[in-house]
Amino acid sequence: MKDNYDDIINLPHHTSKRHRPMSMINRAAQFAPFSALTGYDDAIQETARMTDDFVEMDNDITNTLDRKLNRLRNIIDTNTVPQETTITYFLPDRHKQGGSYKTLTTKVKRIDEHPKQIVLSDGSAIAIAKIVDIAIAGDNQQ
């Protein structure tokens, strides 16, 4: 039995005299996955990304935090060298509701009453309303 391609199977590969051969990268690009909805995968990942809710603190925790803030104010007022302080705070998400809790060990430059924020030695600031815990290095009065 004779196959349909027996007459052409052993012929040499055709090479165009007018067009240069396509590069391997361009040939491979023809078969790359096609995304009809640009940004769709990013939107799906953003939607699936988990965030935490800010938990309102009860009076006991708020009172403890106020004492720690006052202690930090006293240390800043009496010392010229900033104390190393560990601050746990809530950072709101820029793109969706909620955010995440962060813990940062740094030196506090000052506490601003208006707006109510702690200014760090690098110039950044944390809103006092978003702080959930403060630990001052070497302080026994925590």
N, C-alpha and C positions, 0 to 999 in steps of 0.2 A: 504494500500500500504506500502511496506517495503522499508526503505531507505538503501542506499548502505553502510552506516557506522554503522548500528545497531549492527553488530557483534563485533566491536572494540571500540565503543564509551565509554563504562564504564570500560575498562581495565585500570590498574594502569600505571602511567608514567614510561617509561623505564629509568633505571639508569645504566650506564656502570660500570662494575667491573674493567676494565683496566684503564680508563681515568677519571681524576678528572673533575668535572664540571667546565665549563668556567666561569671566573669572569664576573660580570655584566658590568664592564668597557670594557672588551674585546668583549663581546657580542654587546654592544652598538657601538663599533668602527666599527663593520662590516657594520653598517647602516649609518655611518657618510658620509657626502657629499664627493664625489671623485672629485678631480681637476686634470684632465689629463694634463693641461698646468700649471705647477708650476710657480708662479710669474705673471701669466696673469692678475689677478685682480689688482695687484700692478701696473702693466704697464698701465692698463686702468685708474686707479686713478691718476697716474702721468701725463698722457696725458690730463686728464680733469682738472687738477689743473691750475688755472688761474695765470698769471704773468702780471706785468705792463711793459710797454716800458719806457725807459729813455727818458724824454722830454728835448730836448736841450733848454737852457735858452737864452732869448734875451739879448741884450746889457745892457738894463736898470737893469735887474735883476742881471746880471754878475757884473756890476759896484757897485750895492748896496751890493752884497756879498763880493766884494773886500774891500769895506769900512769896513764892519763888521769884516772881517778877520784881517785887519790892526788894528782896535780897539782892537780886541782880543789879537793881538801880543803886543800892548802897555800895556794892562792890565797885561799880563803874564810877561813882562819885568820889570814892576814897582812893582808888588806884589809878595810876597813870598808865599802867600796862593792862590791856584788855585780858580778861579771863577767858580760858577756853570753855565753851559752853556747848552742850548737846541739846538741840532743839528738835522736837518732833512736831510736825505741823501738817496741815491739810493743804495740798496744792490743787486748786480747781483745774479741770481739764479745759483746754482751749477750744475743743471741737465738739464736745458733747457734755451732757449733764453728768455731774459727779466729778471725780478726780482721784487722787491717790495720796496716801500718807507718806511723808518723807522724813527721814532723820538725818540731821546735818550737825557735824561737830565743827565749830568755827569760833572765832573771837567776835564778841559783840562790841561795836563801836559806841553806840548810844541807844537810848530808848526815846523815841519821839512820841509826845502825847497827842499831837495833832499833825498828821493823821496818826492814829494809834498803831505804831509799828516798831519793830526792832530793826535797827540798821546794823548790818554786819561790817566787818573790817574791809571787805572787798567792795563795799558801796551798795550791795543789794539789800533788800528789805523784806521782812516777813510781817504780815498783818497779825497783830496780837490776837484778834478774834479767831484766827485759824490755828493758833498754837494749842497743842494738847498736852505737852509736857516739856519741862526744862530741867536739865541737870547741869550744875555748875561744877567744873573740875575742882577737886580739893575742898569743896564746901561741905562741912559736916552738918549743916542746918537744913538739909533737904527735907 
